[in-house]
Amino acid sequence: MAGRLLASVDEAAESLGTNALVCVECLRAWTEPDERWRMYLTDDDPPEAIPYCPDCAAREFDF
């Protein structure tokens, strides 16, 4: 499933015509420089950095 999510992120970035930072959950692009996003590393070898927008990061990781 992670592979499909990453493919969706790549597709979203490609549709913007750049290598934009795109949330892995909601596919929203990071367009506000003052907005703080979170990057989490996977357990893969080598690890991949996975971006989360503030809303999705809070929903997924804040308790």
Secondary structure, DSSP 8 states (H G I E B T S, - for coil): -HHHHHHHHHHHHHHTTS---B-TTT--B---TTS--EEEE-SSSS--EEEE-HHHHHHHH--
